[in-house]
């Protein structure tokens, strides 16, 4: 056994022994560093791939037909829904409600990809003048700055005298945007309920949409804890038989069970075919495009001048260029 060198302390020798495994690991790991660097470089790509598999989106350019502002906004182009709630909100790898393009300056919600073109139509000049006066007004600017985008859409729909069922759906979607905030959520659900009740009065019991409107109105009443109103509505639906033979036929029984438990939480559809309900809500035309082309009355004097409301908004083929 070698004697320690003069001046070398036992403590220094122990320190060298302690550091020996670490030094050996560093020498051996040097050969693996290129491979490790390669794996680490793949992590961002793998993360982006996982996100892309869930919801695909695209940065798109928009032009406001009210104030002429250009802006960029990311819009979903595809998603994968795995289910649907009783209020028809989709769940899974999906953004619901879909992102609504909203002007960054005047906060106008761009509800159709043809509005910029229609704004140049002389037949619609009067309609856009009225719409512009409302959007630039202090009331709309104050409310739109403090509320979600679908609330702004509901405000525009009201000034354009859209059918109550469309206004109600916008308020309902706005409530989804603030679902984690109790006070604004309840306020928006109250607004949606008010317009669903008006829509039920408009349609009448013989209208094919009456059952769907009653289901949504009753769901909102359950979510708001209006147990008496909700129970009455679903019992009337059961006794009327208007849902018999439809995919929605089992929903009143499920709702009555939740009402008996005083359960106001959101729930997935149970015992109903989600795919059939979704197809019934958004049937496809022969060319494969959504059939939901909702004319808004009261915009212009001639019938052909009505603006079209499309849901969801389709991506524009190109970004409008400022002249």
RAHUUR-V297814 format. One line per field, one symbol per residue. ss: DSSP state (h for helix, s for strand, l for the rest). phi: phi as a letter, one per 20 degrees, with the letter a starting at -180 (. if undefined). burial: 1 if it has 24 or more other C-alpha atoms within 12 Angstrom, else 0. A space follows every 50 residues. Layout:
# RAHUUR-V297814
ss=???
phi=???
burial=???
This chain:
# RAHUUR-V297814
ss=lllllllllhhhhhhhhhhhhhhhhhhhhhhhhhhhhhhhhhhhhhhhhh hhhhlssssssssllllllssssssssslssssssllllsssslllllll lsllllllslllllhhhhlllhhhhhhhhhhhhhhhlhhhhhhhhhllhh hhhhhhhhhllllhhhhhhhhhhhhhhllllhhhhhhhhhhhhhhhhhhh hhhllllllhhhhhhhhhhhhhhlllhhhhhhhhhhhhhhllllllllll hhhhhhhhhhlllllllslllllhhhhhhhhllslllllsllssslllll llhhhllssslllllllllllll
phi=.fffffneegffffffffeffffffffffffefgffffffffggffffff fffececbfcdccffedmfebdbecfdabcfdrbefemffcoebdcffgd gcgfdemfeeebedfffffefgfdfffffffffffffffffffffdcfff fffffffffelfggfffffffffffffcfecffffffffffffgffffff fffnfefgeffffffffffffffemeffffffffffffffmfefndfefe fgffffffffeledefcffcmcfffffffffbfefgenegeedefdfnec feffeffdddcefefffbffdfe
burial=00000000000000000000000000000000000000000000000000 00001000011111111111100011100000111111111001111111 11110111111111110110000110110011011100011011001111 11111111110111111111111111111000001111111111111011 00000000011111111111111111101111111011000110001111 11111101100001011110010100110000000000000000111111 00000111111111100000000
